[in-house]
Amino acid sequence: MQRRHFLAASSLPLFGCAEPGQITGGFTGINHERGHLLRDGKAWPAPSVVRKTRVLIAGGGVAGLAAARALRLRGIDDFALLELEDAAGGNSRGGAVNGIACPLGAHYLPVPGDDAHEVQDVLEELGLRKRVAGRWVYDERHLCHSPQERLFFKGEWQDGLLPLQGINASTLAQYQQFSALVEVARKASHWRIPASKSPLSSVQIELNAITFVAYLDRNGLTDQHLRWYLDYCCRDDYGAGIATVSAWAGIHYFASRHGFSVPGAASVEREGVLTWPEGNAWLTRRMAAPLKERLHTGQIVLRIANTRGGVELDAFNTATRAVERWQASHAIVALPIFVAARVVQNPPEFLRLAAQRTVYAPWLVANIHIKTALHDRPGPAPSWDNVLYGTAGLGYVDASHQSLRPVPGATVLTHYRALGDVPGGALAGRRLLMNQSWDTWRDEILAELSVAHPDLAGKTTRIDITRYGHAMAVPVPRNMKKIGLQPPNSKHGLLLKKERLVLSDDRLRFAHSDWAGYSVFEEAFTLGHGAGTSTMS
């Protein structure tokens, strides 16, 4: 279904006898008012109290939590972590709808390879992997159960997300051509995760300078089914499609993990996927738990400054409605780049430039509670990840998929929509995200998913929508020798110690997935771990 046809169809009465007005819900998960207070230049009172600690961490997403863990491992317990929202976790937080746990953002973590040994270590610490008979084994209870993914294509479901049902010989030939190109790239360079640990090869530098669609054009890869699939993959991982992301990002999606398998070719074993009903909140909640009173939520960071005696930070405490001043020897700035550039006093040049160059994708996450199982179209059984070909969204994941219950029942379907490619770009996407009413989003989402599930609206009781205006940095083309926005090696800038990337400015360390240029758990965790390991060393 073409996008224009879908939009036309969405205005039709697809809900049958259901009354959408009976579906409750609203916007939840993100307190936009807090962030907008900083954006709008509100006048703040003078600090009413001064607090002291050894190390400050500004930002409680994955990078901030990883930095806190690294400090604890070094025996540094005198620190404080300040977080804007009411719970730590950033884009990896979770919630519940009608008592059923569900993700508010990131919903899985691929089993990490050996390049991500820091992530492997924390998974071992959390009991997710252990060594058995000399081999590392992951806990089967946390690996995604089968069936893992399916695609609604040509009126029925099929296994896997690559369109296969009824494709012609020319489409298959283009699948095979792209698969061969990925294998050439895999052999020519090391495609590692985290990518921020190492410089790019000459091949990767060339790919990083052009869009993915330009790369496909150059290689004559014009098939609509192949392009839809590649566009879906990029939107799903990077928040924007093939016309926006770099060719490096498009190839990295496959070359860094499982390649690109086509029918009839020798299959490449896909890595396992760790997932939970609440998504990656399972991880971040456990990372946050040991912090106890050192975790301070509801804090709007207003100012961070290097001073002669250390670091000074002012924050508005939303509980006491007072500005509090923190003084520390060092600070780790685990904030999005655009926020860091606003609050760091006299920001270093590399931070100012990074803020100007970062492109953010807005995201919408809708958690849809259904009171009973949906009627299914022909094809494979309901899967964890369910995608509809040709639609604006990214399908949905089933929060109850890991359940062992023998009979399906009430569950929450988590629907994702990346808005980094709407006409007018990311700014237009943010306006659409924030200005469109909840009931309009409700009707659009139900209309889209009802193509595969005509009974969806009649079985939906509630839809909670979480909006991320700056969800993730998009890996757009850049003429750089390194992925992301890291500055050159200098006294104030990039430090590489034993493959550990550290962004430094006097007593400040910077750590966030933004610095990697794209948002995945492995990048955020590794950058945060590096900052926590290097602080005060």
PATIMAR-907208 format. One line per 3 residues: number of its first residue (from 1); their letters; for each residue y, z, x of C-alpha. Coordinates in Angstrom, 1 decimal. Example, Ala and Ser with C-alpha at 12.3 -4.5 7.8 and 13.67 -1.06 7.14 Angstrom:
<pts>
1> AS> -4.5/7.8/12.3; -1.1/7.1/13.7
</pts>
This chain:
<pts>
1> MQR> 0.0/0.0/0.0; 3.4/-1.0/1.5; 6.0/1.7/1.6
4> RHF> 8.3/-0.1/-0.8; 5.5/-0.5/-3.3; 4.7/3.2/-3.0
7> LAA> 8.3/4.2/-3.6; 8.4/2.1/-6.7; 5.1/3.5/-8.0
10> SSL> 6.3/7.1/-7.4; 8.8/6.8/-10.2; 6.0/6.0/-12.7
13> PLF> 4.4/8.8/-14.9; 1.5/9.5/-12.5; 1.0/13.0/-13.7
16> GCA> -1.0/12.2/-16.8; -1.0/15.2/-19.2; 0.3/17.6/-16.5
19> EPG> 3.7/19.1/-16.7; 5.2/19.3/-13.2; 7.7/21.9/-14.5
22> QIT> 4.8/24.3/-14.8; 4.3/24.2/-11.1; 6.1/27.0/-9.3
25> GGF> 7.3/27.2/-5.8; 10.3/26.9/-3.6; 11.5/26.6/0.0
28> TGI> 10.0/29.2/2.3; 9.1/30.0/5.9; 12.4/29.3/7.6
31> NHE> 15.7/31.3/7.3; 18.1/28.4/7.8; 21.1/30.5/7.0
34> RGH> 20.6/32.5/10.2; 20.6/29.5/12.4; 23.5/27.9/10.6
37> LLR> 25.7/31.0/11.1; 25.5/30.2/14.8; 26.1/26.5/14.2
40> DGK> 29.1/27.1/12.0; 31.1/29.1/14.5; 31.3/32.3/12.6
43> AWP> 33.6/35.0/14.1; 31.4/37.9/15.3; 32.5/41.5/15.7
46> APS> 32.5/43.2/19.1; 29.1/44.7/20.1; 28.6/48.2/18.6
49> VVR> 25.8/49.3/21.0; 24.5/48.5/24.5; 20.8/48.3/25.2
52> KTR> 19.1/47.9/28.6; 15.8/46.5/29.7; 14.4/44.9/32.8
55> VLI> 13.7/41.4/31.4; 15.0/39.7/28.3; 13.1/36.9/26.5
58> AGG> 15.2/34.9/24.0; 13.0/33.1/21.6; 9.6/34.1/20.2
61> GVA> 7.8/30.8/19.9; 4.7/29.8/21.9; 6.7/29.6/25.2
64> GLA> 8.4/33.0/24.6; 5.1/34.7/23.7; 3.4/33.1/26.8
67> AAR> 6.2/34.5/29.0; 5.8/37.9/27.5; 2.1/37.8/28.2
70> ALR> 2.7/36.7/31.8; 5.0/39.7/32.3; 2.4/42.1/30.9
73> LRG> -0.3/40.6/33.2; 2.0/41.3/36.1; 2.4/45.0/35.0
76> IDD> 6.0/44.4/33.8; 6.3/46.3/30.5; 10.0/46.9/30.5
79> FAL> 11.1/43.9/28.6; 12.3/42.9/25.1; 11.7/39.7/23.2
82> LEL> 14.3/38.6/20.6; 13.3/36.3/17.8; 15.4/34.7/15.0
85> EDA> 12.8/34.8/12.2; 11.0/37.7/10.7; 7.8/36.9/12.7
88> AGG> 7.2/35.4/16.1; 5.3/32.1/16.5; 7.9/29.4/16.1
91> NSR> 6.3/26.2/14.7; 2.9/28.0/15.0; 3.4/30.5/12.2
94> GGA> 1.3/31.0/9.1; 1.7/32.1/5.5; -0.2/32.4/2.3
97> VNG> 0.0/30.9/-1.2; -1.5/32.9/-4.0; -3.5/34.9/-1.5
100> IAC> -4.9/32.0/0.4; -3.9/31.7/4.1; -2.4/28.5/5.3
103> PLG> -0.3/27.1/8.2; 3.5/26.8/8.1; 3.4/24.3/11.0
106> AHY> 0.9/23.5/13.8; -2.7/23.7/12.4; -5.0/23.1/15.3
109> LPV> -5.5/23.2/19.1; -7.7/20.7/20.9; -10.1/22.3/23.3
112> PGD> -8.0/22.3/26.5; -9.1/20.5/29.7; -9.0/21.9/33.2
115> DAH> -5.4/20.8/33.7; -4.5/23.4/31.2; -6.2/26.4/32.9
118> EVQ> -3.4/28.8/31.7; -4.4/27.9/28.1; -8.1/28.2/28.9
121> DVL> -7.4/31.7/30.3; -5.7/32.9/27.1; -8.5/31.5/24.9
124> EEL> -11.0/33.4/27.0; -8.9/36.5/26.7; -8.9/36.1/22.9
127> GLR> -12.7/35.7/22.8; -12.7/32.0/21.9; -14.6/30.9/24.9
130> KRV> -17.1/32.5/27.3; -19.4/31.4/30.1; -23.1/31.0/29.0
133> AGR> -25.7/29.9/31.6; -22.9/28.7/33.9; -21.1/26.7/31.3
136> WVY> -18.0/27.4/29.2; -18.9/27.6/25.5; -16.5/27.8/22.6
139> DER> -17.1/30.0/19.6; -18.5/27.7/16.9; -16.9/29.8/14.2
142> HLC> -13.5/28.6/15.4; -14.3/24.9/16.1; -13.4/22.6/13.2
145> HSP> -16.4/22.2/10.9; -17.7/18.8/9.9; -16.7/16.5/8.3
148> QER> -13.5/16.5/10.3; -11.4/13.6/9.1; -11.4/10.7/6.7
151> LFF> -9.0/7.9/5.5; -8.3/6.7/2.0; -8.2/2.9/2.5
154> KGE> -8.6/0.1/-0.1; -9.3/2.5/-2.9; -12.0/4.6/-1.4
157> WQD> -12.6/7.1/1.4; -14.0/6.2/4.8; -15.1/8.3/7.8
160> GLL> -12.5/8.5/10.6; -8.9/7.5/10.5; -9.1/4.0/12.1
163> PLQ> -9.1/1.5/9.2; -12.6/-0.1/9.1; -13.6/-0.9/5.5
166> GIN> -13.6/-4.7/5.1; -11.5/-5.6/8.2; -11.8/-9.1/9.5
169> AST> -12.8/-10.3/13.0; -9.2/-10.7/14.2; -8.5/-7.0/13.4
172> LAQ> -11.6/-5.9/15.2; -10.7/-8.1/18.2; -7.3/-6.3/18.4
175> YQQ> -9.0/-2.9/18.2; -11.1/-3.9/21.2; -8.2/-5.3/23.1
178> FSA> -6.2/-2.1/22.7; -9.3/0.0/23.6; -9.6/-2.0/26.9
181> LVE> -5.9/-1.5/27.7; -6.3/2.3/27.2; -9.3/2.3/29.6
184> VAR> -7.3/0.3/32.2; -4.5/2.9/31.9; -7.0/5.8/32.2
187> KAS> -8.4/4.4/35.4; -4.9/3.6/36.9; -3.4/7.0/36.5
190> HWR> -4.2/10.6/35.8; -3.2/11.4/32.2; -3.0/15.2/32.2
193> IPA> -2.1/17.8/29.6; 0.2/19.5/30.4; 2.0/16.4/31.6
196> SKS> 5.0/18.4/32.8; 3.0/19.6/35.8; 3.2/16.4/37.8
199> PLS> 5.3/13.3/38.4; 4.5/10.0/36.8; 2.6/7.2/38.5
202> SVQ> 4.3/3.8/38.8; 2.4/2.5/35.8; 3.4/5.5/33.7
205> IEL> 7.1/5.2/34.8; 7.1/1.6/33.5; 5.5/2.7/30.2
208> NAI> 8.0/5.5/29.9; 11.0/3.1/30.0; 10.0/1.1/26.9
211> TFV> 9.1/1.8/23.3; 5.5/1.7/22.2; 6.2/-1.2/19.8
214> AYL> 7.7/-3.2/22.7; 4.4/-2.6/24.6; 2.4/-3.8/21.7
217> DRN> 4.6/-6.9/21.3; 4.2/-7.6/25.1; 0.4/-7.5/24.7
220> GLT> 0.3/-9.5/21.5; -1.1/-6.6/19.4; 0.3/-7.5/16.0
223> DQH> -2.5/-6.6/13.6; -1.1/-4.5/10.7; -4.0/-2.2/10.5
226> LRW> -3.9/-1.4/14.3; -0.2/-0.9/14.1; -0.4/1.4/11.1
229> YLD> -3.0/3.6/12.8; -1.0/3.8/16.1; 2.2/4.5/14.1
232> YCC> 0.3/7.3/12.2; -0.9/8.8/15.4; 2.6/8.9/16.9
235> RDD> 4.2/10.3/13.8; 1.4/13.0/13.6; 1.8/14.1/17.2
238> YGA> 5.4/13.3/18.1; 7.3/13.2/14.7; 8.3/9.6/15.0
241> GIA> 6.5/6.2/15.1; 5.8/3.3/17.4; 9.4/1.9/17.2
244> TVS> 10.9/5.2/18.5; 8.5/6.9/20.9; 7.9/5.6/24.4
247> AWA> 4.9/3.5/25.4; 3.9/6.3/27.7; 3.6/8.7/24.7
250> GIH> 1.6/6.1/22.7; -0.9/5.6/25.5; -1.0/9.3/26.5
253> YFA> -2.2/10.1/23.0; -5.5/8.4/23.8; -5.7/8.3/27.6
256> SRH> -5.2/12.0/28.0; -8.1/12.9/25.7; -10.8/10.9/24.1
259> GFS> -9.8/7.2/24.6; -9.8/4.7/21.8; -13.2/4.0/20.3
262> VPG> -14.0/0.9/18.3; -17.1/0.0/16.3; -19.9/-1.4/18.4
265> AAS> -18.6/0.1/21.7; -20.1/2.9/23.6; -18.7/6.0/21.8
268> VER> -16.6/8.5/23.8; -17.3/12.1/22.9; -14.3/13.6/21.2
271> EGV> -13.1/16.9/22.3; -13.6/19.8/20.0; -10.7/21.1/17.8
274> LTW> -10.0/24.8/17.3; -8.5/25.5/13.8; -8.1/28.4/11.4
277> PEG> -7.0/28.7/7.7; -3.6/29.9/8.9; -3.4/27.3/11.7
280> NAW> -2.2/28.2/15.1; -0.7/31.4/13.7; -4.2/32.8/14.5
283> LTR> -3.2/32.4/18.2; 0.4/33.5/18.0; -0.2/36.6/15.9
286> RMA> -2.7/37.8/18.6; -0.3/37.0/21.4; 2.5/38.9/19.6
289> APL> 0.4/42.0/18.6; 0.5/43.7/22.1; 4.3/43.5/22.2
292> KER> 4.7/46.2/19.5; 8.3/47.7/19.7; 9.2/45.2/22.4
295> LHT> 9.3/42.5/19.8; 12.7/42.4/17.9; 12.8/40.0/15.0
298> GQI> 15.7/39.0/12.8; 17.9/38.6/15.9; 20.5/35.8/16.2
301> VLR> 21.2/35.2/19.9; 25.0/34.6/20.3; 25.6/34.6/24.0
304> IAN> 23.7/34.7/27.3; 25.6/35.0/30.5; 24.8/35.4/34.2
307> TRG> 26.9/38.3/35.5; 27.4/39.9/38.8; 24.9/42.7/38.0
310> GVE> 22.3/40.7/36.1; 22.2/39.1/32.6; 24.1/40.0/29.5
313> LDA> 23.0/38.9/26.0; 24.7/39.5/22.7; 22.7/39.3/19.5
316> FNT> 23.4/39.8/15.8; 20.8/42.2/14.3; 20.3/40.9/10.7
319> ATR> 18.8/44.3/9.7; 21.7/46.5/10.8; 24.4/43.7/10.4
322> AVE> 25.8/44.6/13.8; 26.2/42.8/17.1; 24.2/44.4/19.9
325> RWQ> 24.6/43.9/23.6; 21.6/43.7/25.9; 21.8/44.1/29.7
328> ASH> 18.9/43.1/31.9; 18.1/42.1/35.5; 16.7/38.7/34.4
331> AIV> 16.3/36.6/31.2; 13.9/33.9/30.0; 15.6/31.5/27.7
334> ALP> 12.7/30.3/25.5; 15.0/28.6/22.9; 15.2/25.0/21.8
337> IFV> 17.4/23.1/24.3; 20.2/22.4/21.7; 20.4/26.2/21.0
340> AAR> 20.2/27.2/24.6; 23.1/24.9/25.5; 25.2/26.5/22.8
343> VVQ> 24.5/30.1/23.7; 24.3/30.1/27.5; 27.8/30.8/28.9
346> NPP> 28.9/28.2/31.4; 25.6/26.3/31.1; 24.3/24.5/34.1
349> EFL> 24.8/20.7/34.2; 21.1/20.0/33.7; 21.1/22.0/30.5
352> RLA> 24.1/20.2/29.1; 22.6/16.8/29.9; 19.3/17.7/28.4
355> AQR> 20.9/18.8/25.2; 22.7/15.5/24.9; 19.6/13.5/25.5
358> TVY> 17.1/15.4/23.3; 16.1/13.7/20.1; 14.6/16.0/17.5
361> APW> 12.3/15.1/14.6; 12.7/16.9/11.3; 9.5/17.9/9.6
364> LVA> 8.4/19.0/6.1; 5.3/21.2/5.5; 4.2/21.6/1.9
367> NIH> 1.5/24.1/1.0; -0.1/23.0/-2.3; -2.2/25.6/-4.1
370> IKT> -4.8/24.1/-6.4; -6.8/26.2/-8.8; -10.1/24.2/-8.6
373> ALH> -11.6/21.4/-6.5; -10.2/17.9/-6.9; -12.2/15.0/-8.3
376> DRP> -13.0/12.8/-5.4; -12.9/9.0/-5.1; -16.0/7.2/-3.6
379> GPA> -16.8/7.7/0.0; -17.4/10.6/2.4; -17.1/14.3/1.3
382> PSW> -13.7/16.1/1.5; -12.8/16.7/5.1; -10.5/19.0/7.1
385> DNV> -8.0/16.2/7.7; -7.5/13.7/4.9; -5.1/10.8/5.4
388> LYG> -3.9/8.1/3.0; -3.3/4.6/4.4; 0.2/3.2/4.1
391> TAG> 2.0/6.3/2.7; 5.1/8.0/3.9; 3.4/11.3/4.7
394> LGY> 0.6/12.3/7.0; -2.0/13.3/4.4; -3.2/16.9/4.2
397> VDA> -5.5/19.5/5.7; -7.6/21.8/3.7; -6.9/25.5/4.5
400> SHQ> -10.3/26.5/3.2; -12.3/24.0/5.2; -13.5/26.6/7.7
403> SLR> -14.9/28.7/4.8; -18.7/28.9/4.4; -18.6/29.2/0.6
406> PVP> -21.3/27.0/-1.0; -19.2/25.9/-4.0; -15.6/24.6/-3.5
409> GAT> -12.9/26.3/-5.6; -9.2/27.2/-5.3; -7.6/26.3/-2.0
412> VLT> -4.4/25.3/-0.3; -3.8/21.7/0.8; -1.2/21.5/3.6
415> HYR> 0.7/18.3/3.5; 2.8/17.1/6.4; 5.7/14.7/6.6
418> ALG> 7.6/13.7/9.8; 11.2/12.5/9.2; 12.1/11.2/12.6
421> DVP> 12.0/7.6/11.5; 13.8/7.5/8.2; 16.5/4.8/8.0
424> GGA> 19.5/6.1/9.8; 17.5/8.1/12.3; 16.9/11.8/12.9
427> LAG> 20.3/12.9/11.6; 19.6/11.1/8.3; 16.2/12.6/8.2
430> RRL> 17.7/16.1/8.5; 20.1/15.4/5.7; 17.3/14.2/3.5
433> LMN> 15.2/17.2/4.4; 17.9/19.7/3.7; 19.7/18.1/0.7
436> QSW> 16.8/16.9/-1.4; 15.8/19.4/-4.1; 12.5/21.2/-4.2
439> DTW> 11.5/19.5/-7.4; 12.3/16.1/-6.0; 10.1/16.8/-3.0
442> RDE> 7.4/18.2/-5.4; 7.4/15.0/-7.4; 7.3/12.7/-4.4
445> ILA> 4.5/14.6/-2.7; 2.4/14.7/-5.9; 2.9/11.1/-6.6
448> ELS> 1.9/10.1/-3.0; -1.3/12.2/-3.0; -2.2/11.3/-6.6
451> VAH> -3.1/7.8/-5.4; -6.3/9.3/-4.0; -6.4/12.4/-6.4
454> PDL> -5.2/11.5/-9.9; -6.0/15.0/-11.1; -3.9/16.7/-8.4
457> AGK> -0.9/17.6/-10.5; -3.0/19.0/-13.3; -4.7/21.4/-10.9
460> TTR> -1.7/22.4/-8.8; -0.2/25.8/-9.6; 2.3/26.3/-6.8
463> IDI> 4.0/24.3/-3.9; 5.8/26.1/-1.1; 7.8/23.9/1.2
466> TRY> 8.8/24.8/4.8; 11.6/22.6/6.4; 12.1/22.3/10.1
469> GHA> 15.4/20.5/10.9; 14.7/20.4/14.6; 10.9/20.7/14.6
472> MAV> 10.1/19.0/17.9; 11.6/16.9/20.7; 10.5/13.3/20.4
475> PVP> 9.3/11.5/23.6; 11.7/8.6/23.5; 11.9/6.0/26.3
478> RNM> 13.6/7.2/29.5; 14.1/5.8/33.0; 12.7/8.9/34.7
481> KKI> 9.9/9.7/37.1; 8.9/12.7/35.2; 8.1/13.4/31.6
484> GLQ> 10.7/15.5/29.8; 14.2/16.5/30.7; 13.7/18.5/33.9
487> PPN> 16.5/18.4/36.5; 15.9/17.3/40.1; 14.6/19.8/42.6
490> SKH> 17.5/22.0/43.7; 18.6/25.6/44.1; 19.6/25.7/40.4
493> GLL> 17.1/23.5/38.6; 13.5/22.5/39.1; 11.2/24.6/41.2
496> LKK> 7.5/23.7/41.7; 5.3/26.5/42.9; 1.5/25.8/43.0
499> ERL> 1.9/23.3/40.2; 4.0/25.7/38.2; 7.1/24.2/36.8
502> VLS> 10.0/26.6/36.7; 13.5/25.8/35.4; 16.0/28.2/37.0
505> DDR> 19.7/29.0/36.9; 20.4/32.2/38.9; 18.8/35.0/36.9
508> LRF> 17.9/32.7/34.0; 14.6/31.0/33.5; 14.2/28.2/30.9
511> AHS> 11.0/27.7/29.0; 10.3/25.7/25.8; 8.2/22.7/24.8
514> DWA> 11.5/20.8/24.6; 11.6/20.6/28.4; 8.3/18.7/28.4
517> GYS> 9.9/16.1/26.1; 7.3/16.5/23.4; 5.9/19.4/21.4
520> VFE> 2.3/20.5/21.9; 0.9/24.0/22.4; -0.3/23.3/25.9
523> EAF> 3.2/22.3/27.2; 5.0/25.2/25.6; 2.4/27.8/26.7
526> TLG> 2.3/26.5/30.3; 6.1/26.4/30.7; 6.4/29.9/29.2
529> HGA> 3.6/31.2/31.5; 5.4/29.8/34.5; 8.7/31.4/33.6
532> GTS> 7.0/34.8/33.1; 5.1/34.5/36.3; 8.1/33.5/38.4
535> TMS> 10.7/35.9/36.9; 11.7/38.6/39.5; 9.3/37.1/42.1
</pts>
